Amino acid sequence: MAENRAAAEEAPSEADRQLPVGGEIFLDHIGHFVHDPQTASRALARAGFAPTPVSVQVNPDGTPTGTGNVTCMFGRGYMEVLFKTADTPLGLEFEAALSAHSGVHLAAFAVADAEGAHARLTKAGFAMRPLVQFQRPVETVSGPDIAAFTVVRLERGAMAEGRIQILAHRTEHTVWQPRWLTHPNGAQGLIDMVVVSADVAEAAGRFVRFTGHGAKPTKFGQAIALDRGQVQLMSRDVFAAMFPEIAIPRLPFLGAYAIRVQSLAAAEALIRREGLAARRLGNALVVPFPSELGLGAWLFVENAADLPWRA
C-alpha cells in the first residue's frame, strides 16, 4: 500500500482542460476507419454513445478532402469514425488502410501551436507534408457553422501505425457543443491508447520523437505520458494475453483505447442489455468493438488509475 501511495504521489498530474496551452500535447482523438457511417453510428449507439450527425469534410475552398466523419464528443477529447467520400489523395490513402482491416487507424494529438509542432517534427527528422487547414460543416443550436483545424501531417509511412498526426483546434465552441457531451453509457473522456508493435523499443523511440515526451518501462512494455493521456506500447504476446478475444490483423496495430465513464456498473449494465460482449479486467471493463467499428476494444474505467497498465 505504501508503494502504491508513493507511486500515485510521484505520478505527474494531467491537465484538466479541453485544449492544450503553451507547449502541452494531449491525446485528442482516436479515429476508426469504416465502410459505412450509418451502421457504425448505430453500433456506437448500441454501446451507449451519442454520435453526432454525419459530416463531410472539405477544404477551405469547398472541395472535398475525401473523407467524412461521425464523432462522439467527450468532456475531454473525442472519438470519430471516418469513411471515404471521394477519390482524392486522402480518400485513396484512407481506402488503402481500410483494405487491410477496419478499426482504429488514426490517433491525433492536440497542441496550441501547429506551426511550432511542424517545425519541431521536421527538426526531429520526420518526413513532413505542408500544414493544411481542414474544416467541416456543423449544425449548432444557433444555426450552421464550421469546425476548423490546422493539421500537422507526416508523409505516409513515417509512422507505421497509421495516420498519426498533430492538430490545433481553431473552433472549440463548434466542436465540443454541450448538447453532444452526454452519453447514455456515461462516457466522459478519452484517456489512453494501446499500440501493439513487433519492436516496442523502436516504436517507443519514434513516439518519443513525435510527442516530445519521454518513455518509461512498465511491466507491459513502454509508456509515454503526455500532458493529458498516455501512449501504451506492447508486444503481440503481451496484448494477446491481456486481450485474448481481440484478433491482431497485423503489426503494428492500434488495438485498444480507454474511456473514462461516470459509473462502471451503469456502463456495464447498458452494454450487457444491448447484448455486447464484455468482461471485467480488474476495475476496468473490456468491450470488444462491434464488428461495424472494426477490430479492437474499449476499456471503460471510472479513473485512469484503474487501467491495468497504470495500476
KAGIWO-V249820 format. One record per backbone hydrogen bond with DSSP energy under -0.5 kcal/mol. NH is the residue of the N-H (numbers start at 1). CO is the residue of the C=O. E is the energy in kcal/mol with one decimal. If there is no record, write none. Layout:
BEGIN
NH|CO|E + NH|CO|E
END
This chain:
BEGIN
5|1|-2.6 + 6|2|-2.4 + 7|3|-2.6 + 8|4|-2.4 + 9|5|-2.4 + 10|6|-1.9 + 11|7|-1.6 + 15|227|-2.9 + 24|21|-2.1 + 26|110|-2.1 + 27|228|-2.4 + 28|26|-0.9 + 28|108|-2.0 + 29|108|-1.7 + 30|78|-1.1 + 31|106|-2.5 + 32|80|-2.8 + 33|103|-3.4 + 34|32|-0.6 + 34|82|-2.6 + 40|36|-1.9 + 41|37|-2.4 + 42|38|-2.0 + 43|39|-2.0 + 44|40|-2.3 + 45|41|-2.2 + 46|42|-2.1 + 47|43|-1.6 + 48|45|-1.6 + 49|44|-2.5 + 51|49|-0.6 + 52|71|-2.7 + 55|69|-2.6 + 57|55|-0.5 + 57|67|-1.8 + 58|135|-2.7 + 59|63|-3.3 + 60|133|-0.6 + 62|59|-2.5 + 65|57|-1.8 + 66|57|-0.6 + 68|83|-2.3 + 69|55|-3.2 + 70|81|-1.8 + 72|79|-2.9 + 74|77|-2.2 + 75|188|-0.7 + 76|188|-1.1 + 78|28|-1.6 + 79|72|-2.1 + 80|30|-2.4 + 81|70|-2.8 + 82|32|-3.5 + 83|68|-1.9 + 85|66|-2.8 + 86|66|-1.2 + 88|86|-1.4 + 91|65|-0.5 + 92|88|-2.8 + 93|89|-2.0 + 94|90|-2.4 + 95|91|-2.2 + 96|92|-2.1 + 97|93|-2.1 + 98|94|-2.6 + 99|95|-1.7 + 100|96|-0.6 + 100|97|-1.1 + 101|97|-1.2 + 103|33|-1.5 + 104|295|-0.7 + 105|31|-2.0 + 105|103|-0.6 + 106|31|-1.5 + 107|163|-1.8 + 108|29|-2.8 + 109|165|-2.4 + 110|26|-1.9 + 111|167|-2.2 + 112|22|-0.5 + 114|112|-0.6 + 117|113|-1.9 + 118|114|-2.5 + 119|115|-2.1 + 120|116|-2.4 + 121|117|-2.6 + 122|118|-2.1 + 123|119|-2.3 + 124|120|-1.7 + 125|122|-1.4 + 126|121|-2.2 + 128|126|-0.6 + 129|153|-2.6 + 132|151|-1.8 + 134|132|-0.6 + 134|149|-2.3 + 135|58|-1.7 + 136|147|-1.9 + 137|56|-0.7 + 138|145|-2.4 + 140|143|-1.9 + 143|140|-1.4 + 145|138|-2.9 + 147|136|-2.6 + 149|134|-2.6 + 150|168|-2.4 + 151|132|-3.0 + 151|149|-0.6 + 152|166|-3.8 + 153|151|-0.7 + 155|127|-3.1 + 158|155|-2.3 + 162|159|-1.6 + 163|105|-3.0 + 164|162|-1.6 + 165|107|-2.1 + 165|163|-0.7 + 166|152|-1.8 + 167|109|-2.4 + 168|150|-2.5 + 170|148|-2.4 + 171|148|-0.7 + 174|171|-1.0 + 175|171|-1.6 + 176|172|-2.5 + 177|175|-1.0 + 180|177|-2.3 + 181|178|-1.4 + 183|181|-0.5 + 185|48|-2.5 + 186|183|-2.2 + 188|260|-3.5 + 189|260|-1.3 + 190|76|-2.6 + 191|258|-2.9 + 193|230|-1.9 + 194|256|-2.9 + 195|232|-3.4 + 196|253|-3.1 + 197|195|-0.5 + 197|234|-2.9 + 203|199|-2.5 + 204|200|-2.7 + 205|201|-2.1 + 206|202|-1.9 + 207|203|-2.5 + 208|204|-2.3 + 209|205|-2.0 + 210|206|-2.7 + 211|207|-2.9 + 212|208|-2.2 + 216|223|-2.6 + 218|221|-2.4 + 222|233|-2.0 + 223|216|-2.7 + 224|231|-2.6 + 225|214|-0.6 + 225|223|-0.6 + 226|224|-0.6 + 226|229|-2.6 + 227|25|-1.7 + 228|25|-0.8 + 230|191|-0.7 + 231|224|-2.2 + 232|193|-2.9 + 232|230|-0.5 + 233|222|-3.1 + 234|195|-2.8 + 235|220|-0.5 + 239|235|-2.4 + 240|236|-2.9 + 241|237|-1.9 + 242|238|-1.9 + 243|239|-3.3 + 246|243|-1.9 + 247|245|-0.6 + 249|247|-0.8 + 252|196|-0.7 + 253|196|-2.1 + 254|104|-0.5 + 255|194|-0.9 + 255|253|-1.4 + 256|194|-1.0 + 257|297|-1.6 + 258|192|-2.7 + 259|299|-2.8 + 260|189|-3.0 + 261|301|-2.8 + 262|186|-1.6 + 267|263|-2.2 + 268|264|-2.7 + 269|265|-2.3 + 270|266|-2.1 + 271|267|-2.5 + 272|268|-2.5 + 273|269|-2.2 + 274|270|-1.9 + 275|272|-1.3 + 276|271|-2.1 + 279|286|-1.7 + 281|284|-2.9 + 284|281|-1.5 + 285|300|-2.3 + 286|279|-3.1 + 286|284|-0.5 + 287|285|-0.5 + 287|298|-2.6 + 289|296|-2.5 + 293|290|-2.5 + 294|291|-1.3 + 295|102|-2.3 + 297|255|-1.4 + 298|287|-2.7 + 299|257|-1.8 + 300|285|-2.6 + 301|259|-2.0 + 306|303|-2.1 + 307|304|-1.9 + 310|307|-1.4 + 311|307|-1.9
END
